[in-house]
Amino acid sequence: SYTYNLYQHLSTTTTQPVTVVMNDAYSSWGDFMQHLSGNASPTNSLRDHFDCVILSPGPGQPACSDDMGIVLEAIRSNSDIPILGVCLGHQALGYVYGNDK
């Protein structure tokens, strides 16, 4: 899949391990952050765990929460970390920041 093509490429160019998280693997953003934090008190920011975020392709529509899983909240909660959106990920960035077209 395209997501794993990105994963393979990034794995050859980064010094830190690349982590793929499926948008529907967690029931909420809080559940995902709790998983990342383990026994520590969870924060809302990915900055404590990652250098950047890449949001991969769909399918779906950014306005449909069932299609997006935790993606929209990931964007809203992480203005302090670089985020690159590819295809639907790019549409999601636009949607969160006010483009409703």
TORVEXGU-856029 format. One record per residue: residue number from 1; x, y, z of N, C-alpha, C in turn; residue in three letters. Coordinates in steps of 0.05 Angstrom, whole numbers, plus 5000, padded with zeros to 4 digits. Last residue first. Layout:
     n   n.c1   n.c2   n.c3   ca.c1   ca.c2   ca.c3   c.c1   c.c2   c.c3   res
   NUM      X      Y      Z       X       Y       Z      X      Y      Z   ALA
...
***
This chain:
     n   n.c1   n.c2   n.c3   ca.c1   ca.c2   ca.c3   c.c1   c.c2   c.c3   res
   101   4711   5460   5029    4705    5453    5001   4715   5426   4994   LYS
   100   4727   5482   5077    4704    5463    5077   4696   5454   5049   ASP
    99   4781   5499   5110    4772    5495    5082   4751   5474   5082   ASN
    98   4798   5503   5164    4778    5520    5154   4769   5517   5125   GLY
    97   4834   5467   5186    4842    5495    5186   4823   5513   5170   TYR
    96   4810   5418   5177    4814    5427    5205   4819   5457   5206   VAL
    95   4813   5416   5121    4788    5415    5134   4790   5427   5163   TYR
    94   4869   5414   5111    4853    5436    5101   4826   5438   5116   GLY
    93   4880   5364   5135    4893    5389    5145   4877   5413   5136   LEU
    92   4848   5331   5102    4842    5334    5131   4855   5359   5143   ALA
    91   4876   5334   5054    4848    5345    5056   4840   5349   5085   GLN
    90   4922   5307   5070    4923    5335    5062   4896   5348   5063   HIS
    89   4900   5257   5078    4913    5270    5100   4916   5300   5095   GLY
    88   4883   5243   5027    4863    5249    5047   4875   5263   5071   LEU
    87   4945   5261   5004    4918    5256    4994   4897   5263   5015   CYS
    86   4983   5271   5060    4983    5260    5034   4955   5252   5026   VAL
    85   5008   5321   5103    4985    5305    5095   4988   5296   5066   GLY
    84   5053   5330   5155    5050    5329    5126   5026   5311   5120   LEU
    83   5068   5370   5209    5049    5350    5198   5048   5353   5168   ILE
    82   5111   5387   5262    5107    5387    5234   5088   5364   5225   PRO
    81   5080   5409   5322    5096    5389    5309   5091   5390   5279   ILE
    80   5043   5441   5347    5071    5446    5354   5090   5426   5341   ASP
    79   4992   5427   5338    5002    5449    5322   5031   5455   5327   SER
    78   4960   5382   5356    4989    5381    5351   4999   5403   5333   ASN
    77   4906   5376   5359    4921    5375    5384   4951   5378   5380   SER
    76   4886   5375   5307    4878    5397    5326   4896   5398   5350   ARG
    75   4909   5327   5288    4916    5353    5276   4910   5375   5296   ILE
    74   4884   5290   5320    4913    5291    5319   4922   5317   5308   ALA
    73   4831   5299   5307    4840    5307    5334   4871   5307   5335   GLU
    72   4832   5277   5256    4825    5305    5259   4834   5315   5287   LEU
    71   4847   5221   5266    4863    5239    5250   4857   5269   5255   VAL
    70   4820   5180   5289    4833    5199    5307   4848   5221   5292   ILE
    69   4773   5173   5239    4783    5162    5264   4795   5184   5281   GLY
    68   4753   5185   5188    4777    5198    5197   4788   5187   5223   MET
    67   4705   5161   5175    4727    5158    5156   4754   5167   5169   ASP
    66   4672   5179   5216    4677    5150    5213   4701   5144   5195   ASP
    65   4668   5234   5205    4684    5225    5228   4690   5195   5227   SER
    64   4671   5267   5147    4659    5243    5158   4676   5231   5180   CYS
    63   4702   5307   5127    4678    5315    5142   4664   5291   5155   ALA
    62   4741   5282   5095    4748    5294    5121   4724   5301   5139   PRO
    61   4724   5219   5067    4720    5248    5067   4727   5260   5094   GLN
    60   4760   5163   5038    4741    5177    5055   4739   5207   5050   GLY
    59   4815   5115   5041    4793    5130    5028   4776   5145   5048   PRO
    58   4869   5162   5041    4842    5153    5050   4838   5124   5047   GLY
    57   4940   5171   5057    4916    5171    5040   4892   5158   5053   PRO
    56   4968   5196   5120    4969    5183    5094   4941   5183   5080   SER
    55   5005   5243   5152    4978    5232    5150   4975   5221   5122   LEU
    54   5060   5243   5191    5052    5242    5163   5024   5229   5163   ILE
    53   5093   5282   5239    5071    5265    5233   5066   5266   5203   VAL
    52   5154   5284   5278    5136    5295    5258   5114   5274   5254   CYS
    51   5179   5264   5323    5190    5288    5311   5171   5301   5291   ASP
    50   5144   5238   5381    5152    5237    5353   5163   5264   5344   PHE
    49   5133   5246   5436    5138    5219    5425   5149   5217   5397   HIS
    48   5121   5297   5449    5136    5281    5469   5145   5254   5458   ASP
    47   5090   5313   5407    5117    5323    5409   5134   5307   5429   ARG
    46   5037   5301   5410    5055    5280    5400   5084   5288   5402   LEU
    45   4998   5323   5465    5017    5329    5443   5034   5305   5436   SER
    44   4968   5313   5509    4954    5313    5484   4973   5316   5460   ASN
    43   4994   5265   5557    4992    5292    5547   4976   5291   5521   THR
    42   4983   5221   5613    4983    5228    5584   4981   5257   5578   PRO
    41   5028   5202   5662    5004    5219    5657   5004   5227   5627   SER
    40   5052   5135   5652    5056    5164    5657   5030   5178   5652   ALA
    39   5044   5084   5635    5036    5090    5662   5039   5120   5669   ASN
    38   5036   5102   5568    5039    5080    5587   5028   5087   5614   GLY
    37   5033   5139   5528    5044    5148    5554   5048   5125   5573   SER
    36   5007   5112   5486    5035    5123    5483   5048   5129   5509   LEU
    35   4957   5102   5510    4974    5080    5501   5003   5089   5498   HIS
    34   4939   5154   5517    4944    5137    5540   4962   5114   5533   GLN
    33   4934   5168   5463    4954    5182    5479   4960   5167   5505   MET
    32   4891   5134   5449    4917    5132    5435   4939   5145   5452   PHE
    31   4851   5152   5483    4860    5124    5485   4887   5121   5472   ASP
    30   4845   5205   5464    4854    5200    5492   4864   5172   5495   GLY
    29   4823   5196   5414    4850    5208    5416   4862   5203   5444   TRP
    28   4791   5131   5412    4791    5160    5415   4820   5169   5416   SER
    27   4797   5079   5397    4770    5089    5398   4769   5119   5401   SER
    26   4847   5060   5350    4840    5069    5377   4812   5082   5376   TYR
    25   4852   5048   5297    4863    5029    5317   4855   5035   5346   ALA
    24   4838   5081   5256    4817    5069    5271   4826   5048   5291   ASP
    23   4886   5097   5232    4868    5118    5243   4845   5106   5260   ASN
    22   4944   5062   5251    4920    5062    5235   4900   5082   5249   MET
    21   5009   5083   5253    4985    5080    5270   4961   5082   5252   VAL
    20   5075   5066   5247    5050    5069    5232   5027   5064   5252   VAL
    19   5137   5096   5261    5114    5082    5272   5089   5087   5255   THR
    18   5206   5090   5251    5181    5100    5240   5158   5083   5252   VAL
    17   5261   5106   5294    5243    5087    5282   5217   5100   5273   PRO
    16   5307   5159   5275    5288    5147    5294   5270   5126   5280   GLN
    15   5332   5177   5231    5349    5164    5251   5332   5151   5272   THR
    14   5310   5167   5162    5308    5178    5189   5326   5164   5209   THR
    13   5313   5142   5114    5322    5169    5115   5321   5181   5143   THR
    12   5289   5093   5113    5317    5094    5103   5329   5122   5106   THR
    11   5239   5102   5131    5256    5085    5147   5285   5086   5138   SER
    10   5216   5128   5088    5223    5143    5112   5242   5128   5130   LEU
     9   5206   5084   5054    5224    5106    5046   5234   5121   5071   HIS
     8   5171   5053   5084    5196    5042    5075   5216   5064   5068   GLN
     7   5127   5090   5090    5141    5078    5113   5169   5068   5105   TYR
     6   5111   5097   5037    5121    5119    5053   5138   5109   5076   LEU
     5   5094   5044   5029    5115    5055    5012   5128   5079   5026   ASN
     4   5053   5041   5066    5078    5026    5071   5101   5033   5052   TYR
     3   5016   5074   5040    5026    5081    5067   5052   5066   5073   THR
     2   5005   5047   4993    5020    5072    4992   5031   5080   5019   TYR
     1   5017   4976   5000    5000    5000    5000   5018   5025   5000   SER
***
